Each structure stands twice: as structure tokens, then as C-alpha cells.
Amino acid sequence: MKEVIATIKDMSKAFPTGPSQFWALKHINLQFVRGEFSGFVGPSGSGKTTLLNILGSLDGPTEGEVEVLGANVHQLSQKAASKLRSEHIGFIFQTYNLLPVYNVYENVEFPLLLLKMDSAKRDKMVKEAIAWVGLSDKIKSRPAQLSGGQCQRVAIARAMVKKPELVLADEPTANLDTENSHHILDTMARLNQELGTTFIFSTHDEKVIKYLKRVIRLVDGEVASDDLASGI
């Protein structure tokens, strides 16, 4: 039986809207095991990004419990949440969030600098991660010198460089054409298989949905369905 790495119990999330509240998520109950390649699917406003942010300890629930990698997200201090993210969770965003004045190597290295790792080990891990995404020949290039697909591959390398247990990907193909989208998804699926990393996506892109092994559909902040892909 696979190890459970995240559990959501009767979790709801509200945001203040003037004198009242808007409930972005309502009574969510989900569990994820190590090595999953799953995603929250739904239209804009369905709550999928909010749910991803809570799993990543970037936000907390209003009601209920969320446990990620043995930590109760709703009970973490800012410092403890930051430590959880820096040591165990990788993030991939649709806008890449690369540092424009840094080259590929420096952007991928950045998460390791926060871990205060020795330089020789850091150098080996950075070069390995850049090789994973096929950009060794662009190691000294800055983001402005790269295509959108290449920038997203740098973002994947940055998320994967510390070999996190969990990677959260928020609309990672939103700004990419079909060819680059498939390249990115093939890369993430391969890393999921080779490294056993758990991937959870937030998406409404049909190209991404076809790659997922588990599809969790959200409608108006509630889980409408939770299905394994056919043949899984």
C-alpha cells in the first residue's frame, strides 16, 4: 500500500467580500499517495488554484484540516510553512516566475541556496536538473534569450532540483503552444516515473488532462468527481 502524503478532511475556504464571505471551497475530502500524477480540473473560479495553494502551505483553510507530508498546514507558523516548502515542495507556475537578471544555472540554483548546501553538491544537482529538461546548452542564457517553452522547462528544473516529494503545478501549459505543452508534459511524466515525485496540477487544459492518472473535477468549490484514468 502506497504512503499517504496529503490528506484533506472536511476543508472549506472563505474569503471576505465586503460585509459577507465568499466560500471558494466547500467541504473538501481528498487523499493523495506518493507517486501520484493527478490534477484539479475545472473552469476559472472553481477553486482549483486555491486548493493547490493550501496544499502548498501558501494559504490555510477556514474550516477543516489539511495535512501535507506529516504537517498540519492550518497549525504551521510562517517560519515552519516556509521550511516545509523550501525542503519538500516544488512549485511550477504558468508565468514561470524566473528571475530575469539570473541565467538558467542561477535560476535553478536559487532554491538550493536557501538550503545552505555546500557548493560542490549544489553544482552537481543544478547541472543534473538542467540536463533532465534538456537545456544544458542554455545554461548561461537569461530568460529573455529563451522561448516560452524553454522558460517553462527552466521552471521545472528549478522545482525539481532539490528532488522534492511533492510538486504543485498551476496551469503550467497556459502560455505555451501545443508542441511545447506536450514537451513539458512529457518531461514531467518522465520525472514522475523516474524519481517517484508526486505531481498535483491545477488546470483546465485538455492537453494536461489527457496526461493525468487521476482527475478531480471541481465545480463551484466542491468536488464533483474523482476518477482514475482508464486503464490505471
Backbone as numpy.savetxt, mean C-alpha at the origin, in Angstrom:
# Nx Ny Nz CAx CAy CAz Cx Cy Cz
-2.26 -23.39 8.18 -3.11 -22.19 8.18 -2.23 -20.95 8.18
-2.54 -20.01 7.29 -1.71 -18.81 7.16 -1.91 -17.86 8.34
-0.83 -17.13 8.63 -0.85 -16.18 9.75 -1.72 -14.96 9.43
-2.57 -14.59 10.37 -3.38 -13.38 10.22 -2.51 -12.16 10.52
-2.50 -11.19 9.62 -1.67 -10.00 9.86 -2.50 -8.74 10.10
-3.80 -8.79 9.79 -4.66 -7.62 10.04 -6.09 -8.08 10.29
-6.70 -7.49 11.31 -8.08 -7.81 11.66 -8.85 -6.52 11.91
-10.02 -6.41 11.29 -10.90 -5.26 11.48 -12.20 -5.76 12.09
-12.55 -5.24 13.27 -13.75 -5.70 13.98 -14.75 -4.57 14.18
-15.90 -4.71 13.54 -17.02 -3.78 13.69 -16.54 -2.32 13.69
-15.73 -1.98 12.68 -15.08 -0.67 12.62 -15.90 0.31 11.79
-16.07 1.50 12.34 -16.73 2.60 11.61 -15.85 3.83 11.71
-15.95 4.70 10.70 -15.17 5.93 10.67 -16.07 7.10 10.27
-16.05 8.14 11.11 -16.85 9.34 10.83 -15.95 10.55 10.69
-16.37 11.48 9.85 -15.68 12.76 9.69 -16.69 13.88 9.99
-16.26 14.90 10.73 -17.18 16.01 11.02 -17.53 16.79 9.76
-18.79 17.10 9.59 -19.25 17.94 8.47 -20.17 19.01 9.06
-19.55 20.11 9.50 -20.33 21.16 10.17 -20.85 20.65 11.50
-22.13 20.80 11.76 -22.68 20.38 13.06 -22.93 18.87 13.15
-22.83 18.15 12.02 -23.12 16.72 12.02 -21.87 15.91 11.66
-22.05 14.62 11.39 -20.95 13.74 11.01 -21.29 12.97 9.75
-20.25 12.72 8.94 -20.40 11.87 7.77 -19.70 10.55 8.05
-20.44 9.45 7.97 -19.88 8.13 8.24 -19.31 7.55 6.94
-17.98 7.62 6.81 -17.31 7.14 5.61 -17.23 5.62 5.56
-17.16 5.00 6.74 -17.13 3.54 6.85 -18.11 3.10 7.93
-18.78 1.98 7.68 -19.81 1.54 8.63 -19.69 0.04 8.90
-19.38 -0.29 10.14 -19.41 -1.68 10.62 -18.64 -2.64 9.71
-17.36 -2.34 9.53 -16.50 -3.18 8.69 -15.92 -4.33 9.51
-16.02 -5.53 8.99 -15.42 -6.72 9.60 -14.63 -7.47 8.53
-13.29 -7.46 8.66 -12.43 -8.10 7.67 -11.19 -8.69 8.34
-10.60 -9.67 7.68 -9.35 -10.24 8.16 -8.45 -10.51 6.96
-7.15 -10.28 7.13 -6.18 -10.51 6.06 -5.08 -11.43 6.57
-4.64 -12.35 5.70 -3.55 -13.26 6.08 -2.30 -12.93 5.28
-1.18 -13.41 5.78 0.10 -13.13 5.15 0.14 -13.65 3.71
0.65 -12.81 2.82 0.82 -13.21 1.43 -0.36 -12.92 0.52
-1.39 -12.25 1.03 -2.55 -11.93 0.19 -2.20 -10.91 -0.89
-2.98 -10.96 -1.98 -2.91 -9.96 -3.04 -4.34 -9.53 -3.27
-4.81 -8.61 -2.44 -6.23 -8.29 -2.37 -6.46 -6.79 -2.55
-7.73 -6.41 -2.67 -7.99 -4.99 -2.86 -9.40 -4.57 -2.50
-9.50 -3.30 -2.10 -10.80 -2.66 -1.89 -11.20 -2.02 -3.22
-12.36 -2.38 -3.70 -12.83 -1.94 -5.01 -14.14 -1.18 -4.83
-14.25 -0.08 -5.55 -15.49 0.68 -5.47 -15.31 2.05 -6.08
-16.42 2.76 -6.32 -16.33 4.10 -6.91 -15.75 5.11 -5.94
-15.43 6.28 -6.44 -14.96 7.37 -5.59 -16.01 7.65 -4.51
-15.53 7.79 -3.26 -16.45 8.07 -2.16 -16.98 6.84 -1.46
-16.53 5.64 -1.89 -17.03 4.41 -1.28 -16.33 4.08 0.03
-15.21 4.76 0.33 -14.51 4.55 1.60 -13.24 3.74 1.50
-12.84 3.37 0.28 -11.71 2.46 0.13 -10.37 3.09 0.55
-10.15 4.35 0.20 -8.89 4.99 0.60 -8.86 5.22 2.11
-9.98 5.59 2.69 -10.06 5.76 4.15 -9.72 4.46 4.84
-10.22 3.36 4.35 -9.94 2.05 4.94 -8.47 1.69 4.81
-7.89 2.00 3.67 -6.46 1.74 3.46 -5.62 2.58 4.42
-5.99 3.84 4.60 -5.25 4.73 5.51 -5.31 4.24 6.95
-6.45 3.69 7.35 -6.57 3.17 8.72 -5.70 1.93 8.89
-5.68 1.06 7.89 -4.81 -0.12 7.96 -3.34 0.30 8.04
-3.01 1.43 7.42 -1.63 1.91 7.43 -1.29 2.79 8.62
-2.21 2.90 9.57 -2.06 3.71 10.79 -1.88 5.19 10.50
-2.31 5.63 9.30 -2.29 7.06 8.97 -3.53 7.75 9.54
-4.51 6.95 9.92 -5.75 7.45 10.50 -6.24 6.40 11.48
-7.23 6.72 12.27 -7.76 5.77 13.23 -9.26 5.66 13.12
-9.83 4.56 13.63 -11.28 4.38 13.56 -12.01 5.25 14.57
-13.26 5.55 14.29 -14.12 6.25 15.26 -14.71 5.24 16.24
-15.07 4.08 15.71 -15.62 3.00 16.53 -15.00 1.68 16.08
-14.99 0.69 16.98 -14.49 -0.63 16.63 -12.99 -0.76 16.83
-12.44 -1.88 16.35 -11.02 -2.19 16.55 -10.34 -2.55 15.24
-9.08 -2.13 15.13 -8.25 -2.49 13.97 -6.89 -2.92 14.49
-6.52 -4.17 14.21 -5.22 -4.68 14.62 -4.40 -4.99 13.38
-3.20 -4.43 13.31 -2.31 -4.63 12.17 -0.94 -5.06 12.68
-0.50 -6.23 12.26 0.81 -6.76 12.66 0.98 -6.75 14.18
-0.09 -7.13 14.85 -0.04 -7.26 16.31 -0.26 -5.98 17.08
-0.46 -4.87 16.39 -0.65 -3.58 17.06 -2.08 -3.10 16.89
-2.68 -2.61 17.96 -4.01 -2.01 17.89 -3.87 -0.57 17.40
-4.28 -0.32 16.16 -4.08 0.98 15.52 -4.70 2.11 16.34
-5.89 1.86 16.90 -6.61 2.91 17.62 -5.96 3.27 18.95
-5.02 2.45 19.41 -4.36 2.71 20.70 -2.93 3.23 20.54
-2.43 3.32 19.31 -1.04 3.71 19.09 -0.84 5.21 19.27
0.26 5.56 19.91 0.67 6.96 19.95 1.21 7.33 18.57
1.38 8.62 18.31 1.93 9.05 17.02 3.29 8.42 16.77
4.11 8.37 17.82 5.46 7.82 17.70 5.41 6.33 17.38
4.53 5.60 18.07 4.41 4.16 17.84 3.85 3.86 16.45
2.89 4.67 16.00 2.33 4.49 14.66 3.40 4.74 13.59
4.20 5.76 13.80 5.29 6.07 12.88 6.30 4.93 12.82
6.60 4.33 13.96 7.54 3.21 14.02 6.98 2.00 13.28
5.68 1.73 13.46 5.04 0.63 12.75 5.16 0.82 11.24
4.87 2.03 10.78 4.94 2.31 9.34 6.37 2.20 8.82
7.30 2.80 9.52 8.68 2.86 9.00 9.34 1.49 8.98
8.96 0.60 9.90 9.62 -0.70 9.99 8.89 -1.82 9.23
7.57 -1.72 9.10 6.82 -2.89 8.62 5.87 -2.65 7.45
5.58 -1.40 7.09 4.58 -1.12 6.07 5.17 -0.27 4.95
4.88 -0.65 3.70 5.27 0.15 2.55 4.04 0.77 1.91
4.19 1.98 1.38 3.07 2.69 0.76 3.39 3.01 -0.70
2.40 2.80 -1.58 2.52 3.19 -2.98 1.32 4.08 -3.31
1.59 5.32 -3.74 0.53 6.29 -3.99 0.40 6.54 -5.49
-0.79 7.00 -5.92 -1.01 7.24 -7.34 -0.17 8.40 -7.86
0.21 9.32 -6.99 0.99 10.49 -7.42 2.49 10.31 -7.20
2.92 9.10 -6.91 4.32 8.70 -6.75 4.96 9.24 -5.47
4.76 10.56 -5.20 5.35 11.20 -4.01 6.86 11.05 -3.94
7.52 11.14 -5.09 8.98 11.10 -5.11 9.53 12.49 -4.80
10.73 12.52 -4.22 11.38 13.79 -3.91 12.10 14.27 -5.17
11.68 15.40 -5.76 12.18 15.80 -7.08 13.67 16.12 -7.14
14.26 16.53 -6.01 15.68 16.89 -6.03 16.57 15.67 -5.80
15.97 14.52 -5.50 16.72 13.28 -5.28 16.68 12.42 -6.54
17.76 11.69 -6.79 17.76 10.75 -7.90 17.08 9.44 -7.48
17.04 8.48 -8.40 16.35 7.21 -8.12 16.94 6.53 -6.89
18.25 6.45 -6.84 18.91 5.80 -5.70 18.51 6.48 -4.39
18.57 7.80 -4.36 18.30 8.54 -3.12 16.84 8.42 -2.70
15.92 8.41 -3.68 14.50 8.24 -3.34 14.24 6.88 -2.72
14.85 5.85 -3.28 14.64 4.49 -2.76 15.35 4.32 -1.41
16.46 4.99 -1.24 17.23 4.89 0.00 16.53 5.54 1.19
15.69 6.52 0.92 15.14 7.37 1.98 14.50 6.59 3.14
13.66 5.57 2.91 13.07 4.85 4.04 14.11 4.16 4.93
15.23 3.76 4.32 16.26 3.07 5.09 17.04 4.04 5.97
17.15 5.29 5.54 17.82 6.30 6.37 17.07 6.49 7.68
15.76 6.37 7.64 14.95 6.51 8.85 15.18 5.36 9.82
15.66 4.22 9.29 15.91 3.05 10.13 17.33 3.03 10.67
18.14 4.02 10.30 19.52 4.15 10.80 20.33 2.88 10.57
20.27 2.41 9.34 20.98 1.20 8.93 22.40 1.56 8.48
23.33 0.63 8.62 24.70 0.94 8.20 24.77 1.05 6.68
25.70 1.84 6.19 25.72 2.24 4.78 25.92 1.08 3.81
26.75 0.10 4.15 27.00 -1.01 3.24 25.74 -1.85 3.04
25.05 -2.14 4.13 23.81 -2.93 4.04 22.74 -2.13 3.28
22.70 -0.83 3.57 21.72 0.05 2.92 21.96 0.08 1.41
23.21 0.21 1.01 23.57 0.27 -0.41 23.14 -1.01 -1.13
23.38 -2.15 -0.52 23.02 -3.44 -1.11 21.51 -3.55 -1.29
20.75 -3.14 -0.28 19.30 -3.24 -0.33 18.70 -2.29 -1.36
19.26 -1.08 -1.46 18.76 -0.10 -2.44 18.98 -0.60 -3.86
20.17 -1.08 -4.15 20.47 -1.55 -5.50 19.65 -2.79 -5.86
19.41 -3.64 -4.87 18.58 -4.82 -5.09 17.14 -4.41 -5.43
16.58 -3.45 -4.68 15.21 -3.01 -4.91 15.07 -2.35 -6.28
16.06 -1.57 -6.68 16.01 -0.91 -7.99 16.10 -1.96 -9.10
16.89 -3.00 -8.88 16.98 -4.09 -9.86 15.66 -4.84 -9.96
14.95 -5.01 -8.83 13.64 -5.70 -8.84 12.70 -5.07 -9.85
12.72 -3.73 -9.94 11.77 -3.03 -10.82 12.38 -2.65 -12.17
13.59 -3.18 -12.44 14.20 -3.01 -13.76 14.68 -1.61 -14.09
15.19 -0.90 -13.08 15.63 0.48 -13.33 17.09 0.73 -12.95
17.90 -0.32 -12.97 19.31 -0.16 -12.60 20.02 0.84 -13.51
19.58 0.94 -14.77 20.21 1.87 -15.71 19.78 3.32 -15.48
18.79 3.53 -14.60 18.29 4.88 -14.31 18.64 5.32 -12.90
19.58 4.66 -12.27 19.83 4.83 -10.84 20.21 6.27 -10.46
20.81 7.01 -11.41 21.23 8.38 -11.11 20.27 9.43 -11.69
19.18 8.99 -12.30 18.22 9.92 -12.90 17.30 10.50 -11.84
16.85 11.73 -12.06 15.87 12.35 -11.18 14.47 12.14 -11.75
13.43 12.27 -10.92 12.08 12.02 -11.38 11.68 12.75 -12.67
12.13 13.99 -12.83 11.78 14.77 -14.02 12.33 14.15 -15.30
13.33 13.28 -15.17 13.95 12.64 -16.33 13.31 11.28 -16.64
12.30 10.90 -15.87 11.67 9.59 -16.01 10.25 9.71 -16.54
9.76 8.64 -17.14 8.36 8.58 -17.56 7.48 8.31 -16.34
6.16 8.43 -16.52 5.24 8.14 -15.42 5.36 6.71 -14.93
5.48 5.78 -15.87 5.63 4.38 -15.50 6.91 4.12 -14.72
7.99 4.77 -15.14 9.26 4.62 -14.43 9.19 5.22 -13.03
8.53 6.37 -12.90 8.37 6.97 -11.57 7.59 6.04 -10.64
6.55 5.40 -11.16 5.79 4.48 -10.32 6.62 3.26 -9.95
7.49 2.83 -10.82 8.39 1.71 -10.49 9.38 2.12 -9.40
9.83 3.37 -9.43 10.68 3.87 -8.35 9.90 3.86 -7.03
8.63 4.27 -7.10 7.78 4.27 -5.90 7.61 2.86 -5.34
7.50 1.87 -6.23 7.40 0.47 -5.78 8.70 0.04 -5.12
9.82 0.39 -5.74 11.12 0.03 -5.15 11.28 0.67 -3.78
10.86 1.91 -3.64 10.93 2.60 -2.34 10.06 1.89 -1.31
8.87 1.46 -1.72 7.98 0.77 -0.79 8.52 -0.60 -0.40
9.23 -1.25 -1.32 9.68 -2.63 -1.10 11.08 -2.74 -0.52
11.85 -1.66 -0.51 13.28 -1.75 -0.20 13.56 -2.35 1.18
12.71 -2.09 2.14 12.93 -2.64 3.50 12.28 -4.01 3.68
11.76 -4.56 2.57 11.06 -5.84 2.58 9.96 -5.84 3.64
8.99 -4.93 3.49 7.94 -4.81 4.50 7.02 -6.03 4.49
6.34 -6.24 5.58 5.38 -7.34 5.65 4.09 -7.00 4.91
3.80 -5.70 4.83 2.54 -5.25 4.25 2.80 -4.06 3.34
2.24 -4.10 2.12 2.31 -2.96 1.20 0.89 -2.51 0.89
0.63 -1.22 1.05 -0.68 -0.63 0.78 -0.55 0.26 -0.46
-1.34 -0.04 -1.48 -1.23 0.66 -2.76 -2.54 1.36 -3.09
-2.50 2.69 -3.10 -3.71 3.50 -3.32 -3.76 3.97 -4.77
-4.64 3.35 -5.56 -4.82 3.69 -6.99 -3.46 3.78 -7.71
-2.64 2.73 -7.64 -1.27 2.84 -8.17 -1.17 2.98 -9.67
-2.25 2.69 -10.41 -2.20 2.80 -11.88 -3.02 3.97 -12.41
-3.50 4.83 -11.52 -4.43 5.89 -11.93 -3.85 6.82 -12.99
-2.56 7.07 -12.95 -1.95 8.02 -13.87 -1.13 7.36 -14.98
-1.39 6.06 -15.21 -0.58 5.31 -16.17 -1.41 4.80 -17.33
-0.76 4.65 -18.49 -1.43 4.05 -19.63 -1.51 2.54 -19.44
-2.18 1.85 -20.36 -2.42 0.41 -20.21 -1.13 -0.39 -20.14
-0.18 -0.11 -21.03 1.07 -0.87 -21.06 1.83 -0.72 -19.75
1.97 0.52 -19.27 2.69 0.74 -18.01 1.93 0.16 -16.82
0.61 0.21 -16.87 -0.19 -0.36 -15.79 0.09 -1.85 -15.65
0.11 -2.56 -16.77 0.37 -4.01 -16.72 1.80 -4.29 -16.25
2.73 -3.47 -16.67 4.13 -3.64 -16.22 4.22 -3.50 -14.71
3.55 -2.47 -14.18 3.56 -2.22 -12.74 2.90 -3.38 -11.99
1.76 -3.82 -12.48 1.02 -4.89 -11.82 1.77 -6.21 -11.89
2.41 -6.49 -13.01 3.23 -7.69 -13.13 4.37 -7.66 -12.10
4.97 -6.47 -11.94 6.06 -6.32 -10.98 5.58 -6.60 -9.55
4.44 -6.04 -9.18 3.93 -6.22 -7.83 3.50 -7.67 -7.59
2.87 -8.29 -8.60 2.47 -9.69 -8.47 3.70 -10.59 -8.30
4.77 -10.28 -9.02 6.00 -11.07 -8.90 6.62 -10.91 -7.51
6.65 -9.69 -7.00 7.22 -9.45 -5.67 6.37 -10.12 -4.59
5.06 -10.13 -4.80 4.16 -10.83 -3.88 4.51 -12.31 -3.82
4.78 -12.90 -4.98 5.11 -14.33 -5.05 6.51 -14.62 -4.51
7.47 -13.80 -4.91 8.87 -14.08 -4.56 9.19 -13.76 -3.11
8.60 -12.69 -2.58 8.95 -12.25 -1.23 7.87 -12.58 -0.19
6.69 -13.00 -0.67 5.61 -13.30 0.26 5.00 -12.08 0.91
5.24 -10.91 0.32 4.70 -9.66 0.85 3.19 -9.59 0.64
2.48 -9.12 1.65 1.04 -8.93 1.55 0.76 -7.59 0.87
-0.05 -7.60 -0.19 -0.44 -6.38 -0.89 -1.94 -6.16 -0.71
-2.31 -4.93 -0.35 -3.72 -4.54 -0.31 -3.87 -3.25 -1.12
-4.75 -3.29 -2.10 -4.95 -2.16 -3.01 -6.24 -1.41 -2.68
-6.28 -0.17 -3.11 -7.51 0.60 -3.21 -7.63 0.98 -4.68
-8.71 0.59 -5.34 -8.77 0.83 -6.78 -10.20 0.79 -7.33
-10.38 1.42 -8.47 -11.59 1.20 -9.26 -11.20 0.86 -10.70
-9.91 0.56 -10.90 -9.35 0.26 -12.21 -9.55 -1.23 -12.53
-10.26 -1.52 -13.62 -10.53 -2.91 -13.99 -9.24 -3.68 -14.27
-8.21 -2.99 -14.73 -6.93 -3.67 -14.99 -6.36 -4.23 -13.69
-6.45 -3.45 -12.62 -5.96 -3.90 -11.31 -6.83 -5.04 -10.79
-8.13 -4.89 -10.90 -9.07 -5.87 -10.36 -8.81 -7.26 -10.94
-8.42 -7.33 -12.21 -8.16 -8.63 -12.85 -6.95 -9.34 -12.24
-6.05 -8.59 -11.61 -4.87 -9.19 -10.99 -5.13 -9.66 -9.55
-6.16 -9.12 -8.92 -6.39 -9.39 -7.51 -6.85 -10.83 -7.28
-6.37 -11.43 -6.19 -6.80 -12.77 -5.80 -8.01 -12.71 -4.86
-8.25 -11.54 -4.31 -9.42 -11.33 -3.44 -9.94 -9.93 -3.69
-11.24 -9.82 -3.96 -11.85 -8.53 -4.28 -12.90 -8.20 -3.22
-12.69 -7.10 -2.51 -13.62 -6.63 -1.47 -14.30 -5.39 -2.01
-15.58 -5.50 -2.33 -16.30 -4.37 -2.93 -16.97 -3.54 -1.84
-16.71 -2.24 -1.91 -17.30 -1.30 -0.96 -18.37 -0.45 -1.65
-19.50 -0.28 -0.98 -20.56 0.59 -1.48 -21.03 1.45 -0.32
-20.90 2.76 -0.47 -21.33 3.71 0.57 -20.77 3.37 1.95
-19.49 2.98 1.97 -18.82 2.75 3.25 -19.07 1.40 3.88
-19.73 0.50 3.17 -20.01 -0.83 3.70 -19.47 -1.90 2.76
-19.13 -3.07 3.33 -18.67 -4.19 2.50 -19.88 -4.81 1.82
-19.91 -4.69 0.49 -21.03 -5.26 -0.28 -20.75 -6.71 -0.65
-19.48 -7.04 -0.89 -19.09 -8.42 -1.20 -17.63 -8.62 -0.91
-17.24 -9.86 -0.67 -15.85 -10.22 -0.37 -15.61 -11.58 -1.01
-14.96 -11.57 -2.17 -14.86 -12.80 -2.98 -13.43 -13.11 -3.38
-13.10 -14.39 -3.38 -11.85 -14.86 -3.95 -12.02 -14.92 -5.46
-10.92 -14.62 -6.17 -10.97 -14.71 -7.63 -11.19 -16.15 -8.02
-11.82 -16.38 -9.16 -12.10 -17.73 -9.62 -10.80 -18.50 -9.79
-10.80 -19.73 -9.32 -9.62 -20.57 -9.42 -8.68 -20.45 -8.26
-8.95 -19.52 -7.31 -8.05 -19.34 -6.17 -8.54 -20.22 -5.02
